[in-house]
Amino acid sequence: MGARRWTVAELPDQHGRTAVVTGGNTGVGFETARALADRGAHVLLACRDPERGERAAGQLTGDVSVVRLDLASLASVHAAAEQLKAAVPRLDLLINNAGVMNVPYQRTPDGFESTFATNHLGHFALTGLLLDRLLAADGSRVVTVSSIAHRRGKADFTDRTTESYRAGSAYEESKLANLLFTYELDRRLADAGPRALAAHPGIVGTRLWRTSTGFERLMVSDRLRALNFWYAQDSAHGALPTLRAATDPDARGGEYYGPGRWFEATGAPVRVESTAVSHDETAQRRLWELSERLTGVRYPLPVHR
C-alpha cells in the first residue's frame, strides 16, 4: 500500500458529499478544503475569524460556506455545532485540522490551558456534538490532524501552571492527544458506521509557525525551498495525508497517514506508525474520560474492548 504514490489526482469524486474543515481558511486546512471543493464537495470552513474565512472561501470554487468556530471556547463550539446541524442533514467528512503551536501560557474562557483546549478539547467536543450527522451518512470519516511532534509527547494531561508550562511540551502532548482520541474514537465507532483516522502533514511552513522565532519561520519558508526541500514542503503537499485518510477507499479506521520520505517530513502520503504510548488503551480511555469531564460532551456510543 505504501509503495503506491498517492497524489491529489487520485482523490475520488466528492459530489453529493459534505465536509467540515476546521481551520480551513489557511495553510494545510485551506488546501484540504480546496481539493475537496474542486472535486465537488460541499465544504464548510470552520474558522475563528469569519472575515478571513470569507476571503478564503472567495478563493475556492464550488459550494463553500463559512461557520465561526473558536475551538478555545466551548460556547463557540456549541454554537458552531448548532449552526452546522441546521445547515446539513448529514456529514460525510469532519476534518479536525485547526491548531496552535508555541503559544505563551494562557487560560481559555472555560479555564483550560489554551493549547490543550484548542488542539484537543475543542475538537473532542465538536466531534461529539456532530456525531448524529456523521451517523446519518454512509461511509463517513473523522480525520484528526496530529504531528510528528507527538513522538516527544507524554500522556500526562495534568493541568499546567505558569511555572510548569512549556510551550513545546504542551504542543507535543496535544498532538499525542489527537492520536489517543482517534484510536479510542475508532474503537467506540466499531459497529456504528463512521470511522476515525489520523494524519500529519510533515514539516510545512504555515501560519502555525507564526509564534515561533524568525529563524525557525525562515527555515521552513517557501523562500528557502531550493535548500529546505528535503525537510519541508508546501501546504498543498502537506494536505495530501489528510486527503488520503479522508477519501482513499482503501484507508481503514484507526490508520495514520503522513509523508513517506525521511523522518516523515516530506513526500507522498503513506500509512505511518505512531508511538507505543499512542496505542496505550489505558491512556486512551483516561484521556477520553478526562475530556468528557472537562467538556461535558458525552458520545452516545457503546465502548468496545
SESE-9471 format. One line per 8 residues: their letters; for each residue x, y, z of C-alpha. Coordinates in pm, 1 decimal, always signed. Example, Ala and Ser with C-alpha at 12.3 -4.5 7.8 and 13.67 -1.06 7.14 Angstrom:
! SESE-9471
AS) +1230.0 -450.0 +780.0 | +1367.0 -106.0 +714.0;
END
This chain:
! SESE-9471
MGARRWTV) +0.0 +0.0 +0.0 | +274.8 +243.2 +93.9 | +459.9 +181.7 -234.5 | +183.3 +344.5 -440.1 | +243.3 +714.7 -490.9 | -85.5 +881.3 -397.2 | -142.9 +1229.5 -541.9 | -435.2 +1469.5 -544.1;
AELPDQHG) -524.6 +1334.0 -887.9 | -640.8 +1013.8 -714.9 | -889.7 +1195.8 -493.6 | -1232.2 +1042.5 -573.6 | -1528.4 +1245.1 -691.2 | -1691.6 +1421.1 -394.6 | -2020.0 +1539.9 -546.8 | -2307.3 +1491.1 -305.0;
RTAVVTGG) -2075.6 +1481.5 -2.5 | -2040.7 +1738.2 +275.8 | -1717.0 +1817.3 +458.2 | -1634.6 +2039.1 +754.8 | -1272.0 +2155.8 +775.1 | -1165.9 +2332.9 +1093.7 | -904.3 +2598.1 +1029.4 | -992.4 +2573.5 +661.4;
NTGVGFET) -905.9 +2934.2 +583.3 | -528.7 +2893.8 +576.5 | -237.2 +2656.9 +526.3 | -296.4 +2283.0 +518.2 | -663.6 +2327.1 +604.7 | -715.2 +2562.6 +310.8 | -550.2 +2321.3 +68.4 | -757.7 +2035.4 +208.6;
ARALADRG) -1074.1 +2239.7 +156.7 | -962.7 +2343.9 -191.7 | -908.6 +1985.9 -306.4 | -1242.2 +1866.4 -167.7 | -1430.5 +2160.5 -320.4 | -1257.3 +2109.8 -655.4 | -1390.3 +1752.1 -654.5 | -1745.1 +1871.5 -591.2;
AHVLLACR) -1791.5 +1850.5 -213.8 | -2000.0 +2099.6 -19.4 | -1727.4 +2237.8 +208.3 | -1783.8 +2432.5 +527.7 | -1484.1 +2624.7 +657.9 | -1499.9 +2637.6 +1037.3 | -1278.3 +2934.4 +1126.6 | -1207.7 +3150.5 +1429.1;
DPERGERA) -1207.0 +3466.6 +1214.4 | -1511.5 +3476.7 +981.5 | -1364.7 +3759.3 +771.9 | -1056.6 +3553.6 +691.2 | -1284.2 +3260.2 +630.5 | -1489.4 +3454.3 +376.8 | -1174.6 +3571.6 +199.0 | -1055.7 +3211.1 +180.4;
AGQLTGDV) -1394.9 +3093.2 +56.7 | -1377.2 +3353.5 -219.0 | -1061.9 +3186.0 -349.6 | -1228.0 +2844.9 -374.9 | -1453.1 +2707.2 -643.8 | -1777.5 +2525.0 -585.1 | -2011.6 +2513.0 -286.0 | -1820.1 +2666.8 +4.0;
SVVRLDLA) -1953.1 +2839.6 +314.3 | -1812.4 +2965.3 +644.6 | -1901.3 +2897.3 +1007.4 | -1743.9 +3078.8 +1300.6 | -1561.6 +2839.7 +1534.0 | -1324.9 +2924.3 +1818.0 | -1205.2 +2588.7 +1946.0 | -1074.7 +2750.9 +2264.7;
SLASVHAA) -1431.7 +2835.5 +2369.6 | -1686.6 +2565.3 +2445.8 | -1965.3 +2818.1 +2392.6 | -1833.5 +2881.5 +2041.8 | -1802.0 +2507.9 +1975.3 | -2164.7 +2452.6 +2078.1 | -2283.4 +2746.7 +1868.1 | -2088.2 +2626.7 +1563.8;
AEQLKAAV) -2222.3 +2274.7 +1603.2 | -2580.1 +2404.2 +1615.3 | -2521.8 +2614.9 +1304.4 | -2369.3 +2320.0 +1120.6 | -2650.9 +2086.4 +1221.8 | -2905.7 +2338.2 +1099.2 | -2722.7 +2363.0 +766.8 | -2665.9 +1996.1 +683.3;
PRLDLLIN) -2874.1 +1680.3 +747.7 | -2566.6 +1460.0 +728.9 | -2189.1 +1496.9 +739.5 | -1956.3 +1279.5 +534.4 | -1622.2 +1421.8 +646.1 | -1513.7 +1602.6 +959.8 | -1155.3 +1722.1 +926.3 | -1022.2 +1826.0 +1268.1;
NAGVMNVP) -735.5 +2032.3 +1129.8 | -709.0 +2361.0 +1322.6 | -442.3 +2408.6 +1586.9 | -195.7 +2635.3 +1763.4 | +173.9 +2588.8 +1838.1 | +432.8 +2755.8 +2061.4 | +187.6 +2991.4 +2228.8 | +254.0 +3151.4 +2568.7;
YQRTPDGF) +74.8 +3020.7 +2873.4 | -284.0 +3138.9 +2885.5 | -624.6 +3024.1 +3004.3 | -932.8 +2993.5 +2785.6 | -1270.0 +3140.8 +2891.3 | -1352.8 +2794.1 +3026.7 | -1038.4 +2787.0 +3240.3 | -835.5 +2538.2 +3035.2;
ESTFATNH) -475.2 +2571.0 +2916.3 | -515.0 +2709.6 +2564.1 | -300.5 +2468.4 +2358.3 | -471.0 +2159.6 +2500.9 | -811.3 +2327.3 +2470.0 | -766.0 +2433.4 +2108.5 | -584.1 +2130.7 +1971.2 | -775.5 +1859.3 +2155.7;
LGHFALTG) -1070.2 +1954.2 +2377.5 | -1241.0 +2173.4 +2118.2 | -1220.5 +1900.7 +1856.2 | -1334.4 +1634.5 +2104.2 | -1643.7 +1842.3 +2182.3 | -1715.8 +1933.2 +1820.0 | -1693.8 +1571.9 +1704.8 | -1929.6 +1454.9 +1976.9;
LLLDRLLA) -2179.9 +1730.1 +1904.5 | -2179.8 +1644.7 +1531.2 | -2189.3 +1270.1 +1582.3 | -2554.0 +1235.7 +1482.3 | -2478.4 +1398.1 +1146.3 | -2183.3 +1162.6 +1093.7 | -2400.1 +863.3 +1182.2 | -2653.5 +976.6 +920.9;
ADGSRVVT) -2400.5 +947.2 +635.2 | -2282.5 +619.0 +483.8 | -1906.1 +580.9 +497.1 | -1843.5 +898.1 +697.0 | -1498.6 +965.3 +841.9 | -1341.3 +1179.2 +1111.8 | -981.6 +1273.6 +1031.8 | -783.0 +1444.5 +1306.7;
VSSIAHRR) -454.4 +1612.2 +1219.0 | -166.2 +1523.5 +1450.9 | +208.0 +1587.0 +1408.8 | +543.1 +1412.2 +1414.2 | +589.3 +1614.1 +1735.6 | +361.1 +1361.1 +1906.6 | +667.9 +1135.8 +1928.4 | +802.7 +1355.7 +2208.5;
GKADFTDR) +467.6 +1380.6 +2384.0 | +392.1 +1223.4 +2720.3 | +47.0 +1107.7 +2823.0 | +49.0 +1346.9 +3117.2 | -258.0 +1565.1 +3088.4 | -243.5 +1720.8 +3433.6 | -341.1 +2086.0 +3447.1 | -44.8 +2315.6 +3388.8;
TTESYRAG) +54.5 +2623.3 +3585.0 | +265.6 +2916.3 +3472.4 | +568.8 +2755.2 +3635.6 | +520.7 +2406.0 +3489.6 | +415.2 +2517.0 +3141.0 | +647.3 +2469.5 +2843.6 | +506.8 +2570.7 +2504.6 | +684.6 +2294.9 +2313.3;
SAYEESKL) +578.2 +2023.6 +2556.7 | +219.4 +2148.3 +2554.5 | +208.9 +2117.9 +2176.1 | +365.5 +1770.7 +2178.3 | +116.1 +1645.9 +2437.6 | -177.0 +1792.3 +2244.9 | -64.3 +1615.8 +1927.0 | -32.7 +1289.6 +2119.1;
ANLLFTYE) -384.1 +1355.1 +2248.6 | -505.5 +1377.7 +1886.6 | -389.9 +1019.6 +1827.1 | -513.8 +880.1 +2158.4 | -852.1 +1035.6 +2076.1 | -854.1 +894.9 +1721.5 | -778.7 +538.7 +1825.3 | -1028.5 +540.9 +2111.1;
LDRRLADA) -1295.4 +701.5 +1890.5 | -1248.7 +444.1 +1616.6 | -1285.2 +161.3 +1865.9 | -1605.5 +314.4 +2003.4 | -1738.1 +358.2 +1649.7 | -1672.5 -7.8 +1568.1 | -2033.7 -103.4 +1493.2 | -2176.6 +242.2 +1428.5;
GPRALAAH) -2059.4 +310.3 +1072.3 | -1825.8 +613.8 +1076.5 | -1450.8 +559.5 +1100.4 | -1181.6 +766.4 +1268.8 | -836.9 +816.8 +1117.3 | -543.1 +1048.7 +1177.1 | -287.9 +1222.8 +957.9 | +5.7 +1456.8 +983.8;
PGIVGTRL) +141.7 +1696.3 +719.5 | +514.3 +1657.4 +781.8 | +700.8 +1986.0 +811.5 | +511.4 +2268.2 +643.5 | +575.4 +2642.8 +671.5 | +221.1 +2759.0 +754.4 | +78.6 +3023.0 +991.2 | +111.5 +2761.5 +1264.1;
WRTSTGFE) +471.6 +2882.6 +1290.0 | +372.9 +3247.1 +1341.7 | +454.9 +3231.4 +1713.9 | +794.5 +3067.5 +1651.0 | +1120.8 +3256.0 +1615.1 | +1206.9 +3442.2 +1295.1 | +1487.0 +3194.9 +1226.5 | +1251.8 +2897.0 +1262.8;
RLMVSDRL) +997.8 +3057.2 +1030.7 | +1268.3 +3126.2 +772.5 | +1399.2 +2769.1 +780.9 | +1059.6 +2623.6 +679.3 | +951.8 +2902.5 +444.4 | +887.0 +2869.0 +72.1 | +1161.0 +3127.3 +14.4 | +1422.7 +2866.5 +101.4;
RALNFWYA) +1255.9 +2580.4 -87.3 | +1564.6 +2528.9 -303.8 | +1756.3 +2447.9 +15.4 | +1495.9 +2305.1 +253.0 | +1313.0 +2082.3 +3.9 | +1436.7 +1769.6 +179.2 | +1285.0 +1855.2 +518.2 | +995.9 +2094.2 +443.6;
QDSAHGAL) +714.8 +2104.6 +189.1 | +435.7 +2339.4 +87.0 | +79.4 +2332.9 +217.2 | -62.5 +2157.6 -88.5 | +168.4 +1860.3 -33.1 | +112.8 +1880.7 +342.5 | -260.9 +1835.4 +286.6 | -220.3 +1506.0 +98.9;
PTLRAATD) -202.5 +1276.1 +405.5 | -527.5 +1427.6 +535.5 | -693.1 +1394.2 +195.8 | -584.6 +1032.5 +160.0 | -709.0 +944.7 +507.6 | -1038.3 +1117.8 +428.8 | -1109.0 +977.1 +82.6 | -896.4 +677.3 -15.2;
PDARGGEY) -1131.7 +378.4 -42.8 | -851.8 +154.0 +83.3 | -797.8 +354.8 +404.9 | -929.3 +189.9 +719.6 | -1040.7 +314.6 +1056.5 | -761.6 +359.7 +1309.4 | -496.5 +421.1 +1043.7 | -248.4 +709.6 +1049.8;
YGPGRWFE) -111.3 +878.3 +736.6 | +189.6 +1100.4 +679.3 | +463.8 +1181.1 +427.3 | +671.0 +882.3 +321.5 | +1024.3 +1021.7 +295.6 | +1296.3 +1070.7 +557.7 | +1165.5 +1128.2 +908.8 | +814.2 +1166.9 +760.7;
ATGAPVRV) +897.0 +1530.7 +688.5 | +815.0 +1532.8 +316.2 | +690.1 +1304.6 +43.5 | +379.0 +1133.5 -88.3 | +128.3 +1020.4 +177.1 | +156.8 +666.8 +311.7 | +37.0 +480.6 +614.7 | +278.1 +554.5 +902.5;
ESTAVSHD) +320.2 +435.6 +1258.9 | +273.4 +630.7 +1579.4 | +441.9 +575.8 +1914.1 | +367.2 +291.2 +2151.1 | +217.0 +530.4 +2405.7 | -36.5 +648.6 +2146.5 | -163.5 +288.1 +2129.7 | -188.1 +250.1 +2507.6;
ETAQRRLW) -556.7 +173.9 +2561.3 | -540.5 +275.6 +2926.2 | -407.3 +618.4 +2826.5 | -671.1 +645.2 +2554.1 | -952.0 +568.1 +2795.9 | -812.0 +802.1 +3061.6 | -791.0 +1090.6 +2815.3 | -1144.1 +1018.5 +2690.2;
ELSERLTG) -1288.7 +1026.0 +3041.5 | -1097.9 +1346.5 +3121.4 | -1225.2 +1506.8 +2800.9 | -1584.7 +1413.2 +2881.9 | -1549.7 +1560.6 +3228.0 | -1391.3 +1886.2 +3110.9 | -1616.6 +1949.5 +2810.5 | -1940.5 +1799.3 +2938.2;
VRYPLPVH) -1983.8 +1627.6 +2600.0 | -2065.2 +1256.9 +2604.9 | -2086.0 +1043.6 +2295.1 | -2392.7 +815.8 +2276.0 | -2187.5 +512.4 +2176.1 | -2105.7 +180.9 +2344.5 | -1748.1 +108.8 +2448.0 | -1584.3 -175.1 +2252.7;
R) -1288.8 -360.8 +2403.1;
END
